[in-house]
Structure formats: structure tokens, C-alpha cells
């Protein structure tokens, strides 16, 4: 199934419902929608299998990734809103690492602001 335009929420719903076993994407938006299984397609044609329900951070993972994996689905959405996504511009001076850092310290976007 190929969906036009920004279909991340629909694709994630298909995975959540068990209609689809996994999703293939070129960006990380499906992680924000808490799609449990994602094959992340890279520019060079490689795929990285990501299953958030089983992924255990390793020593090679960055500190930010370890924090991201421990975040609630709502905190992941808050991070995307702060850092910008396909749907909104970022808060000036905030990228994904800084968004994750602030949410780790303050728990939600309201407290960060």
C-alpha cells in the first residue's frame, strides 16, 4: 500500500491495528506516532529495523537516543513539536537533541515553555 503526501498517522494506525506487520519510511515521523515496528529506509538504500517495544539502548547509542526510547508517546510528540516536523516549524533554537534534553528535565512541553 502506498499512500500519497503525509500519511504517517494512517500508516501507524495500520501497524497498531495489526493490518500491517511493519512500515517502511524514509524519515523518523512514524516513531513519533509510536509505530512499534519500522524499517527506516536510508538515502543509500539500506534499511534499519526499529522495534521500540524491544529496542534496548546499547553502548553505541547516543545519550539522546537512550532518553528518547524511555519517553512516553506524548513526550515524543512534544519533542517533535518543539524540534519541528513535517507539520510545523521548530521553536527557534530548538533541534531534536535540545527538545529531548528539555523534556527529560521538565517532563512536558507546558513546563518547558
N, C-alpha and C positions, 0 to 999 in steps of 0.2 A: 504494500500500500504506500503510495507516495502522496503526501499532502502538500498543497501549494502554500506559499507565504509562511507566516509564523504559526506553526501547528504544534508547538511543544506541549501545550496543555492537553490537546487531544491525544497526542502520542502517549504521553504519560498516563492518561486515563485508560487507554487500551492496555498498557502494561499492568496497571493496577487491577483492572478487571480480569486479567488473565486471557484476554482476547489475543494479545501479542505476547510472545515469550521474552522479547527484548526489543530495544530500539537502537538504531544506528544514527548517530548525529555527528556533525562537524564542529559543533561548539558544545559548551557545557550547560546550556539552559535546562536540559532535562534533569540535571542534578538538583536544580532549584525546585523543580516540581516533584522531587523525591522519587523519581523513577528508580526502582531498585536495581535494575539491570540496564546498563548502557554499553554499547560498543562505540567508543569515541573515535571517529574517523579523523586521521591527521592529514595534513596537506600532502604528505609523501605517500599516501595510500595505505598506511598502517592503521590498525585498529587496536585500541586499548580497551580491554574488558573491565568494566567497573560495576561492581555489585555492592552498593552501600550497606546492605544488610550483612555482608560477610567480610567487608574490607577491614583489615586490621592495619593501622599505620605501622610502617616499618622504619628502621633507622634511616633509610634513604629519603623518606618523605619529609617535606618541609614542616616546620612548626605550624605554619598556617593551615596546611592540609590536615594535620592532626586535629587542630581546633575545629576546622570545618566539618570533619567527619563526626565530631561529638555534638555538633549543633543540632537543635531541633529543626524540623521542616520550616517553621515560622522564622527562625533566626537565619536560615539560608535565604529565604525570601527577602528578609530585611537587608541582608548583605548585598543581594542583587540590586535592590532598590537604591541603596547607598552608593554602590560602585557603578551603577548604570547597567542597562541591559538592552535587549532589542526593543524594549518598550519605553524606556526613559533614559535621559541623560544622567550622568553621575552627579553627585553632590560635588561641587568644586573642591578639588584637592583630595578627593577620596577615591582610591582604587580598591580592588578586591582585598588586598592584604590589610590595608588600613581599616576597611569596613569590618573584616573578621576580627581584627585586634580590638576595635571599639566595642563590638558586640560581645566579645569574650569578657570585657571589663564591665559592661553595663547591662547585659542580658537582652535588651530590646531596643529598637530604633527610637522609641519615645524618650528613653533615658539617655541615649547617645545625643540626641538633639538638645 
